[in-house]
Amino acid sequence: MSVLYKHKEKILVIGIILIACNLRSSITGVGSLISDIMGDLQLSGSVSGMITTVPLIAFAIVSPFAGKISSRFGMGKTLTVSMMVLAAGIALRSSGSMAAFFSGTAIIGVGIAFGNVLLPSIIKSAFTARVGVLTGIYTTCIALFAGLSSGISVPVANNSPFGWHGALAVWLLPAAIAVVVWLPMWKYQTAQPSEKEPARPGGLLKSPVTWSVAVYMGVQSLLFYSFVAWLPAILQSKGIAPNIAGYFASVYQWVGIPASFAVPLMAGKLKDQRILASVIAGIYAAGLLLFLSADSQAALLLGVLLCGFCTGACLSLAMCLMGLRTNNAAQTAALSGVSQSFGYAVAAVSPALLGGIYDRAASWEIPIVFLVLMTIVLFVSGIFAGKRRTVSFTGRIENMR
């Protein structure tokens, strides 16, 4: 880090927080407004289902290249431009037509993808001894603003002369603020790997450490986006009224916030993260099993609380592992790119996959059993990803003492 930034850690932390606030808020509010959007743009149900899928596909496509682009042009330039791209996408999405809406949504996904991948790299470089603390802060900001966006979108739309267009355009403001804060850090760059650690990202693809983290990221994404898409329908099939099911879905989003902050703090202090990953997977399985056995609203609410808590825990642990399993910022960016590309590719197909299982089974029991089985994969990948070791660009695994 240059002398200019050595004395401006607080500005860097603020910059990290502002980017984190933009990583979900422009997407999560769409779900609350979907009826208005469908009616205004005359979208079919199947086309509307692509609204969530489009940014996830953008995440999956762009993530592997984010680290390389950052290395070439600089971290500060890359993140500043990515926030500009995000702002442009938000503006285009709210401009009117169906083509503009989907084009803007795709551009939003591109802008967000860089922040997704590069924030763990910055934290690894600038806050090596505080990876857990900073990861907890930024994942908490992601969750807070994601929930805020879902909660305020309808009231803003109802009280705005621009309707849903205005409600979605509101998120131009935090994107613009992020650009303003990052412009003075235009030349900011993370530390480069030493000669002993040559930049050969392909070596990471040969490492079991890489794939254990990637699978963990993928499975937690599958579980989260499956529930985001289908939780209200699952609850209604259990006899919960539609309005109560909507409230439960909001609780599912918000209850993970404490875990988003606490789990990285715990992970950073532990010798390794295997026990932590095991406990989280066990709680997740218990919550899902309640959806199979519960016969009361209270029991279903407990299931929602347990699964929602694990949602926050899994995402923050996955982000934390990207820094803990690598030796420097360049490796963290490379591992983050591979893991998030895989994770969001899985997330993009998971709602349709679960819906297809439901169509064949004509019941939510089999899809829920499938999700329970996924918690076993979460457990196994967490055991491997949580082991105290790092991987070099050559693919060589180094056990940490």
N, C-alpha and C positions, 0 to 999 in steps of 0.2 A: 504494500500500500504506500502511496506517495506521502511525503511529509504533510502535504495539504490535508490529507484525509486522516492521518494518524491522530490528529487533534480534533477530529470531528466525528467521533463514534456515534454521538447522539443523533447527528444528522443522518448518518447511514442507517441507524436503527429506525428513525422516522421514515426514511425512504423504503426500507423493507416492509414496515407496517402498512404504508400507503399502497404499495404494490399488492400486498396480501389482501387488503380491503377490496381490491379490484378483481381478484381471481375467481370469484363466483357470483358476486352481486349482480352483474349484468346478465346472468343466465338464469338464476333461481327465481327471479321475479316473473319470468315468462309463464311458469306453470299456473300462477294465481290468475293470470289474465287470459288464459288459453281460450276460454269461451268467447270473449270479446274479439280476440285476434282471429279465431276461426270464422266468426260471423262477418267481420269486416273484410277479411281477405278471401272469404269463401273457400276455406280449406276443408278438405275431407279429413276424416279421422286418421287415415293412414298417412297422409301428407303431414298432418299436425304432429304425428308421432316422430317425424324426422327433426322437429325443432330441437329436441334434446340431443338427438344423435349427431347432428351436424357439428356442433362444437367439439364433441368427444372424438369424432373422426379427425378433426383438425388437430386436436391434442396429439393423437396417435401418430399422425403423419409428420408433424413439425418437431415433436420432442427430440428425436434422434439427432437433429441438426442444430439444435439450440446451442449446445456446448461448442460446436465447431465454429458457428457464426460468432459467438462471444469471443472465442480465442482469436479470431481474425480481426474483428473490428473493435473489441474492447467491451467489458461488462457494462460500463456506464452508457456508452452509445447504444448498445443492444437493448438494454432495458428501457432507456428513454424513448427510443423509436418504437419499441413494442407497446408502450403505453399510448403513443401517438396513433399507432395502428388500431389499438383497442378503441380509442376515442372516435376514430374515423368509422369503425365498424358500428359503434353505438349510434352515431349520427345517421349512417346509411340505413340501418335497420328501422329507424323511426321515421324515415322519409315518406313512406306511403305504400308502394306497390309490393306484391308478393315477391317479385324478383329481388327488390331492394332488401326486403326483410330477410330472405334466406342468404343473400350475398353478404349482408351485414353480419348475420349470425356466424357465417363461416370466418369472416375477417376477425370478429371478436374472438373466436376460438384460436386463431393464429396468434393474436396479441397476447392472450392469456397463457398460451403454451410456453412462451419464453419465461414468464414469471414462475410458472410451475416448476420448470427445470432448473432455473438459475438461482433462485433464492437459497436452496440448500448449499449450493456452491459458494455463495457469498458468505453464508454463515460459517461454513467450514474454513474459509480463508481468513475472515476478519475476526471471528469469535471462536477459535478452535477449542478453547477451554470452556466455552459456554454454549456448545451446540444444543444441548437439551433445553436450556432456558430460552434461547432465541427461537428454536423450533416451536416451543410451546407458545410463545408470544404470537408468532405469525400464523400458526394453524388456528389459534383461538380467534384471531382477527378474520381469517377466512370464514370460520363457522358463524361468527357474530354477524358479519355483513351478508352472508348467504341467508341467514334467518331473517335479518332486517329487510332484505329485499323482498322475500316472500310475504312478509307481514304488511309492508306499507304499500305494495304495488296497487292493490285494489282501492284503498282509500285515496291515494294520489290520483289514480285514473278517474275516480268518481268526482273528484273536486278540481279536476283540471279541464280547461276548455279543449285540450288536445287528446283527452281520453287515454287509451293505452299507449298511444304514441308518446305522449308527454311523460307517462309513468316510466317507460323504458328509457326515455331520453335523460331522465334525472341522473342516471349513472355516468353521464358525461362529466359531471362535476368532480367526483373523486378521481376519475381518470385524468382530468386536466390538472388537478392539484398534484397528482403523482408526477406528471410531466414537469411542472414548475419546480418541484423539489429536486428531481433528478437532473435537470439541465445543468446546474452548477457542478454535478458529478459526471459530466459528459466524458471526461478522460479517466474516470475511475477504472481500475483493473485489479483483478485478483492476482495473487501470487502464482507464478508459473512453476511447473514441475522442474525439479533439478535434472541434471544430466543423468543421474542414477535412475531416474524415473522417466524414461522417454515417453513421449505422447503417442502411444499406440492403442487407441481405444478399442481396436479389434480384439486385443488380448482379453478385454473384459468379457467378451462374448464366450470365451472358452472356460470361464470360471464358474464353478458351482455357486460361489458367493453371489455373483451377479444374478443368476437365475433364481436363487432362493429369495432374494429381495424383490425381483421382478414378479415372481409368482405370488408373493405376499401382497404386493401392490395390486396385482391383477385380481386376486380373490376378494380382497377388501372392497375393491371398486365394484366387482360383480354383485356383492352382497348389498352395498349401499344403493346402487342405481336400480337394482331389482326392487328394493323396497320403496324407493322414491316413486317408481312407476306404478307399483301394484299394492302398496300397503292399504290405501283406502278400500280397494276392491276386496282384499283379503278380509279386512275387518267387517265390511258389509256382509260378506258371505257367512260371517259368524254371528250375524244378527245385530251388529252395531248400526245405529242410524247414520245416514250419510253426513249430517252436520257434525256428529260426534266423531265419526271416522276422520273428518277433516281436521278437527282439533287434535286428535291423536297423531295425525301425520305431522302437524306443526310441532308437537311435543317431541316426536322422533328426531326432528331436525335440531331442536334446541338443546336437548338433554346431553348431547355429545360435547357441548362446549367445555364443561369442567374437565372432561377427560382430555380434550385437545390441549389443554394447558398442563395438566398434571402428569400425563404419561411421559412426555419427553423429559420432564424434570427427573422423574424416576429412572428413565432409561439412561440418562446421562450419568447418573450416580452409581448404577449397578455395574458389577464386573462384567456381566454379559446380560443379554435381554431374553434369554430362553424362558425363564420362569414367568416373566412378565407377559411374553407372547402366549404362553400356554394358558395362563389365567384368563387373558382376554378371550381366547378362542373358546375356552370352557364356558364363560359367561354368555358369549354369543350363542353357542349351541343350546344352552339352557333357555335363553330368551326365545329362540326359534321353536323349541319343543313346546313351549307354552301355547304357541299358535296351533299346535296339533291337539293338545289336551285340554286347553282352557274352555270352561263352560260358563264363564262370567265376564262381565265387563272389566271388573277389577283385575282379574288374572290376565286378560288381554292387555290392559294398560301396563301391567308389570312387564309383560313381554316386550311391549313397545319401549319402555324405559331401559330395559337391559340391552336390547338391540341398538337403540339410539346411543346409549353410553358407549357401546363397543364401536360404533361408527366413528365417533370422534377419537377413540383410543387407537383404532387401527390406522387411520389416516396419519395421525401425528407420529405414531411409532414407525410407519413406513417411511415418512419423510426423515425422521431422525436416523434411521438405519442407513440412509444414503450417505450421511456424513460420518457415521461411526464405522462403517465398513470400508472406508477409503482413507488414503494417506494425504491427499491434498485436494485443493479446490478443482483442479482440472479433472481428476478422477471422479470427484463427486458429481460434477456436471455430466460426465459421460455415463456414470451409473444412473444418475437421475433421468437422463434422456432415455436410456434403454428401458428402465423400470416403468417410467410413465408412459412411454409409447406402448409397451405391452399391456400395462394396466388399463389404459383408456381404450385400447382396441377391444379388450375383454368387456369393459363397461359399455361400449357402444352396442354390442350385440346382446348384452344380458337381459334387458327388458323384453326384447323380442323372443329370446330363448325361453324365458320363464313363461311368457304368454303362449308360446307354442306348446310347451308341456301342459299348460292348463287346458288348451284347446283339445288336446288328445285325451287328457284324463277326465275332463269335465268336472274337475274338482281342484281345490287349492291344496289338498293334502299332499299329492305327489310333488308339486313344485316346492312345497315347504320342506319335504324330505330331501329334495335335491339341495336346497340351501343348507340344511343340516349337514349333509355330506360335504359341502364346500367348507364348512367350518373345520372338518378334519384336515382338508388340504391347507387351510389357514394355519392350523396347529403345526402340521409337519413343516411347512415352509417357514413358519416363525421359529421353530427349533433350529433349523439350519441357518436362517438369516440372523438369528440372535446370538449365535456363537461368537465369542471374542476373537475376531480375526479380521484381516484386511486383505485386499487384493490389489496387485499392481497392474499397470498397463500391459505387462507381459503375460498376464493371466496367472502369475505365480501367487499362491495364497501364503500369507504371512500370519501365523498365529501370534497374538499379542500376549505379552507377559504381564 
